[in-house]
Amino acid sequence: MRTLISIVIFFCFTACSDRQSSSADNSKIQSKDTVVKHDTIFYNPDSNWQKGFGLTNDPDTDSIWGNPVKFYISNPKCSPIAIDFYQGQFRPTDNYTTEALLSLVTTNDDNLRPFYRWCLNKTIQIQDGALAEYTGIPARKYAEKFTKEFFGYMDIDTTKEKYNDWVGAISYSGFYDNDDYQKSNEIRSRMTKAMKQSCKDCNAAILKRIDKFVLDCFP
C-alpha cells in the first residue's frame, strides 16, 4: 500500500513539475515574441518604406560610413533589431522595440556605432506623428556623448539637411526624459555642459559650434 501511495505521489509531483516548467518556457517564448517578433509586423510588407534610403539591400554592395553593411551585420554583437531595420523587416513605430533600436546609438562599440547611427538618422528621415517622440532623446544623447564625432557626421552633408533634421528631432522630443523640458534656459545649460565635458580637447571653433547647435535646438 505504501509503495502504491509513493508511486502516485511521485507521478503527481513529476506532472506538476512538468506543467510548471512548460508554463515557464511558454512565458519566456511569449515574452521574446512580444519584444522581437510581434513588433516587427507593424508595417505593410507591400510598401516601400525605405524608399529614398539608397539601398540595394545587398550587404556587400551597400555601404555605411566607409564599410560595407556586411561588416556590421556579420558582427556577432550586432543587434538583430538593427539588422531587421536594414533588411526592411522592421519599420520603426511607437513601440518599445523602436526605443530599444534607437538607444543603441550611444554604444561604446566603435565598430557598430556607425550602423546604429545610420538607423537613427533614417528613422529621423521617415518620422511623423508619434514616431517623432522617439528620436529626440537618442539624438541628443549621441550629440552629448560623442560631440566631436557628431559634428564630423553632420559635416558630410553640405546641404545642412541632416543637421536641420536632427535639430528638429531634438527640439521636438530631446528632453522628454526630463521634468523641466519646458524650461529652455536650464536645458540649454545642461546640454551645453554635457557636450563640452565630452569634448575637452575641442578647439575654440568646435566650442562655438556647440553653443550654436544648442541654441538652434532650443532657441
Phi, psi and omega in degrees: 000313179300321180297318180297316179298318180298321180295317180298315179298319181298313181293323178296316180296317180296317181296317179296318180297319180296319179295319179295317179296317179297320180296319180295318180296317179298323180297318180296317181295316180297320180296317180295317180297322181296318184282317189260310189272319185298315182293336184287354181267001182279053173199158179270112183299343180273351181264145180264076183289347178266011179301131182096353180283343182072035183257149169256347186065018171256109184297343176277337182263314180295142183231140177227119178053043174086001179236145174296149182303330179302329179302323182275310188284346175273354177287123183299342180270356183291136181295131177300330180295318179294323178294317178299322178298311180300318183282358178081011182270348176226117176256123180303140174210191184275079177212172185292331179295321176297315179300318179295318179299310185290332180290345181293344186297340181263015178300151177274357179283104182297333182285325184261340184302320178300325179291316179292326177294322176299318178300317179295314182298318179291327177293321176299322181295326184258002186292146171200153178056232186296329181298329181296342179282350184258344188268334187296315183295309178297326178295315179295315182295325177294314180297325180287321186276325182235061189301310181299315179297322180300312181294324176297322178291321179294326186289345180285346178253101184287346180282345182070008180294319178298316179301313181295324178296316180291320177300316179298319180295314181292320179299324184282316187220013186295341179236031176296341179273009179237142180289333184260038184303327184278352181271090188302318182299318182290318182287329175296315181296318182293317181290319178299314180298315181297317182290321181287329177292326180276355184233052186295333181261014182283147180279177184299325181297317180290323178299323177292324178295325177299312180301317181292317181298314180298319179291326176295322180289321183225077183292000000 
